[in-house]
Amino acid sequence: MDATQNYYGYTNESDSYENADEIYLSDLGAILCLLITLITCCIGFVGNGYIIWLLGFQIKRNSFTTFILNLAIADSVYLTSAFIYYIDTFFTSLQARETLNHLCIYFMHMTYTNANFLLTAISMDRCVAVLFPIWHRCSRPKHLSTTVCVLLWIFSFLLCGIMSITKVFGNYNLRKFHFLVTAIVCLPLITLSTMVLFIKMCLKSDQKNQGRLLLMIVITLLCFLILAFPFCLLAVIISFSSAKAYNKLELWFAYSILFSCLNSSINPVIYFLVGRKKGVRSKESLKVVLQKVFKEAEREMSTSIPN
């Protein structure tokens, strides 16, 4: 709010009233955005927590569910960090506030970056599965998904850790660098993979009992591109902008964080809605829905190999 207030200048009495109204509306929008973000974080944490419990302890894990499990963990940590960060803004008297803010920002950046990389890995893995089904079924390393997830967590941890250390101790703001890496590496690959999967899904639309997993992945990737990626783009723009330009984009940046939290919260809803069969009136639990989708996917891959 202070940045917004500093941006407006008062030249005469009439202008001061107009600018005061603009500041009031801006503050009101920021407060409303904050409240919606907190509610979204709470709902998303519950949904992703349930996915973690199901995939971690209730459903037999395979190469694909390993990616989904790690994505749910990344989303949960991201939502928790965002919730703590925004709640902490109300307690300005705490002595440890600065340290807590640095930790929350670090985990937000680290898990956001890791979610980007995980979605990139998921999209590329599905592209290989639909384009080269024989290799994917017969020659794909058994523990490839686990190895990729571990490497992505380590890389995200080190990348964001180096950026945070240079900011805190060296006063070098290099956080734009890891956003640039994310944008340059992930955006082209996810966009290309989404197009390939969408075309493949359209070509298979006339086949029964096939393509629900593909549809689930395509919707998840589209939601990510629409809801989550603007946060990365705005962060890069703001990093290269002046203080005056930052004041103009500050509220939009808050909205982009809200949308990224919404994206991290919406995945369990996508899994349930897409996995549920049309016309079935029985109330199936998310566990049953996910089990059917993943079993259907394995059956589809085994029958998709050309003779």
N, C-alpha and C positions, 0 to 999 in steps of 0.2 A: 504494500500500500504506500509505503514511503516513497518508493521509486516513482509510482504513479503521481503522487502529490508533487514531487519535485519537478516532474516533467511539465506540469501545467504552470504557466505564468499568468499573473494578474496585471492587466494594464489599466482597467478602469472598473467602476463599481458594477456595471451591467455584465461585463465579462466575468467578474468574479463569481456572480451568481450562476452563470452558465457553466463555468468550469467546476464550481462546487457541485452542481447537479451531475456533471460528468463523473467527477470523483466519487460521488455517492453511488451512482449506478455501477461504476467499476468495482467499488468495494462490495456492493451488494452481490454482484456477479461472482466475485472471488469467494465470498463467504458461501454462497450457494454451491459453487463448484467444489469447495472444500467439504461441505456436508455430504454431497453426492459421492465424492471420492471416498470418504470414510465408510459410508454405507456399502459402496461397491466392494471395498477391500474386505469388509466383514463377510459379505455374501460369498465372494470369490474364495476367501480362505476356507470356508466351510465346504464349498463344492470341490475344490482341489484337494482338501484334506481327505474327503471321502474317496476321491479317485486314488490317492496315495494308499489308503487303507485297502481298497479293493485290489489294486494291481500289485501291491506289496505283500499282501497276506492272504487274499481270498481267491484270486484268479491265477491260473498257471501262466507263468511268464514266457514270452517268446521274443523274437528279435524286434518285433514292432512295439509290443507293450513296454519293452525296456525304454524306448525313446519316449513314449507317452508318460511313463512313470517319472522320468527325469524332468520332462517338461512341466509336469504338475508340481514337482518339488521346486523348480525354479520360479514358477508362477506364485506359489505359496510364500516363498521367501520374499519375492518382490512385493507382494501385497502387504505382508507383515511389516516390511521396512517402510513402505509408503505410509501405512497407518501410523506407525510409531513416530515417523518424522512429522506428520501433520498434527498429530495429537500433541507432540512436544512443543509446537509453536505457541501453545497456550500457556506453557509453564516457563516463562522467560527468566524466572528467578533462580532456576536450578543451576548450580555451579558446573555440573557436568554436561550442560546442554550442548556446548560446542563439540565435545567429544562424541556425544550420542548422535548429533547431526552428521558428523563426518562418517560414523559407522553406518548410519542408515543410508546416506547417499552412496557410500561404497557398495553396500549390498544391493541397493536398487540398481546401480549401474552394472554390477557384476552379474546379477541374475537376469537383467534385461538383455545384456550382451549374450549370455549363455542361452537364453530362450531363442534369440535370433539364430544362433548357430545350431541349436537343436532342431528348430523348424527347417533350417536349410538341410540338415542331415536327413530329416524325415522325408522332405520333398524329393531329395536326390535318391534316397533309398527306394521310394515308391516308383520313381521314374525308371530306375534300373529293373524293378520287379515287373513292371508292365511292358518294358521294351525288350528286356533280355530275361524272360522267365526261366529258361533252362539254366543259365548261369546262376541266377538268384536262388534257385531251388537246390541245385546240385553242387555248385562250387563256392558259394558264399561262405566265408569263415563262420564257424558256429558262434563265436563270442565277439563278432565284429561290432555289434551294437553296444555291448558293454564297454569295449575298448574305446570306441568313438566317444561315448558319453563321458568316460573318465578323462580322456584327453581334452575334451571341450571344457569340462569343469576346471581343469588345471590351467588351460590357456586363458579362460575368462578371469580366473582368480589372479593370475600373474599380470595380465594386461591391465586390468582395472586397479590392481594393487600398485603397480608402477606409476600409473597416472595419479593415484591418490597420494602416494608418497612425495612425488615431485610437487604436488600442490601444497601439501601441509608443511613440508620441511624446506623445500626449495623455492616456494612461492612461484612455481612455474605452472601455469594453467594449461595442461596438456590433455584435459579431458576431451577436448574436441577430437583428439587423435583416435581414441577408441571408438567414438561415434563414426568417424570417417572410415575406420576399418570395417565396422559393422555395415555401413551403408555400401561401401565399395564391394565387399565380399558377398554379403547376404542378399541385397536387393536384386541384383541381376539373376542369381541362381534361383531364388524363390520365385521370381516373376516368370522365368523360363520354365521352371518345373511346374508351376501352376497352370501355365498354358498347355503344356504337354499332357498333364493329368486331366485337364478339362476336356481336351480333344479326345483323349482315350475314353473318358467317361461318356461323352456323347456318342461315340461309336459303339459303346457297349450298352446303350440305354434300352435296347430291345431285348436284352437277355434277362431272364428272371433270376431272382436270388443272387444277383451279382452286382457289384459296384457300390454297395453301401459304405464300405470302408473307403473306397476311392472318393465318394461324395463327401464323406466326413472330413477327409484330408483337404479336399479342395475348398470346402467352406471354411475350415480352420485357417488355411493359408490366405484366403481372401479377406477374412476378418482381420488377420494380422496386418496385411498390406494397407487396409483401410483405417484401422483403429490404432495400431501400435507403431507403425513406421513413421507417421508424422512427428512423433516425439523425437525420434532420432534426427530427422531432417531439421526440425526447429532448433534442436540442440546445436547442430552444426552451424546453422545460420546465425544463431545468437552468439556462438563462440567467435565468429568472425565479424560481428557487428559492434558498433559503438554503444556507449551507455545510453544515448538518446534513443537509438533504435531498439535497444533491449527494453526500455520502458514501454515502447509501443507494442512489443511482442510478449510482454510479461504475462498478461492475462491469457493470451492464446497458448502460451507455454503451459500454464496451469490446466487449460482445457485438454492439451495433448497428453498430459499426465493422467488426467481423468479417463481419457479414451484408452490409454495403454493399460490402466487398471481394469477397465471394462473388458478389454481383450483378454487379459489374464484370468478374468472371472467367467468368461462366457464359454470356454472350452468344454467344461462338464455338461453344460446345457446342449451344446452341439452334439456331443457324444450320445446323449440320451434321445434327442429329437430325431437325429438321423438314424440311429440304431433301431429305434422302435418301428415295427412294421405297420404299414398303413392298414386301416380297417380292423385292427386288433383292439378289442375293447377291454381286454383284461389288463389290469394294472401291473405291468412288469416293472420290477425294480431295476435300478441302474446296473446292478451286478449281472442280472440275467441278460439285459440288453447288450452289455459289453461282451459277455461270454459268447453270445450268438454272433455278434459282429466279427469277433476275432476268429471263431471257429469257421465262420463263413468265408473269411478272408483266406485262411489256410486251405480250405476246400477249393476255393476259386483258383489259388495259385497252383494247386496240384492238377487241376483240370484245364488250365490255360496253356499248357505246354503243347505246341503243335506236334502232330504226328509226322 
